[in-house]
């Protein structure tokens, strides 16, 4: 690997981390404390969190690990390290932030839904943009 490749990888992980942090603030600061159920694995983990009181980050991590194992069985073991990094970091951020934020950052449910969704969507957008840009550049500009 050249210095340029290492710099691109570090930059990629920085953007992934920023996107995950923004998305986690949306979930842990607005959606979950307002007792709003979202979609996807995090939404299912939120339902179990409300039913059992277990840590939502741990629940999301366990469910995502199960999905990764199924994916590895179906599409093969060539599964991205960045995917595993994102799942682990999102779950860790969710667990840590949920400890410190127990009440919604906005008292009105509609505003909590709107703000949390915007932050979660913006964070996901950064993560998916970074993933797509990295993949596109690798396949279309191999010498860059």
ChimeraX attribute file (.defattr): number of C-alpha atoms within 10 A of each C-alpha:
attribute: neighborCount
match mode: 1-to-1
recipient: residues
	/A:1	5
	/A:2	7
	/A:3	8
	/A:4	10
	/A:5	11
	/A:6	11
	/A:7	11
	/A:8	13
	/A:9	13
	/A:10	12
	/A:11	13
	/A:12	18
	/A:13	18
	/A:14	13
	/A:15	18
	/A:16	23
	/A:17	20
	/A:18	15
	/A:19	25
	/A:20	27
	/A:21	21
	/A:22	20
	/A:23	27
	/A:24	29
	/A:25	22
	/A:26	26
	/A:27	29
	/A:28	28
	/A:29	25
	/A:30	30
	/A:31	28
	/A:32	27
	/A:33	20
	/A:34	22
	/A:35	16
	/A:36	17
	/A:37	17
	/A:38	18
	/A:39	9
	/A:40	10
	/A:41	16
	/A:42	23
	/A:43	18
	/A:44	16
	/A:45	25
	/A:46	28
	/A:47	19
	/A:48	16
	/A:49	18
	/A:50	14
	/A:51	9
	/A:52	10
	/A:53	10
	/A:54	13
	/A:55	19
	/A:56	26
	/A:57	27
	/A:58	17
	/A:59	21
	/A:60	27
	/A:61	22
	/A:62	17
	/A:63	15
	/A:64	19
	/A:65	15
	/A:66	12
	/A:67	13
	/A:68	17
	/A:69	13
	/A:70	12
	/A:71	14
	/A:72	13
	/A:73	10
	/A:74	9
	/A:75	9
	/A:76	10
	/A:77	11
	/A:78	8
	/A:79	13
	/A:80	8
	/A:81	8
	/A:82	13
	/A:83	12
	/A:84	14
	/A:85	14
	/A:86	17
	/A:87	18
	/A:88	19
	/A:89	19
	/A:90	22
	/A:91	24
	/A:92	18
	/A:93	20
	/A:94	27
	/A:95	20
	/A:96	15
	/A:97	18
	/A:98	21
	/A:99	11
	/A:100	10
	/A:101	15
	/A:102	14
	/A:103	15
	/A:104	18
	/A:105	19
	/A:106	17
	/A:107	12
	/A:108	11
	/A:109	16
	/A:110	12
	/A:111	14
	/A:112	24
	/A:113	22
	/A:114	14
	/A:115	20
	/A:116	29
	/A:117	18
	/A:118	15
	/A:119	23
	/A:120	23
	/A:121	16
	/A:122	17
	/A:123	24
	/A:124	19
	/A:125	15
	/A:126	19
	/A:127	22
	/A:128	14
	/A:129	15
	/A:130	19
	/A:131	17
	/A:132	12
	/A:133	12
	/A:134	14
	/A:135	12
	/A:136	12
	/A:137	12
	/A:138	12
	/A:139	9
	/A:140	9
	/A:141	9
	/A:142	8
	/A:143	7
	/A:144	8
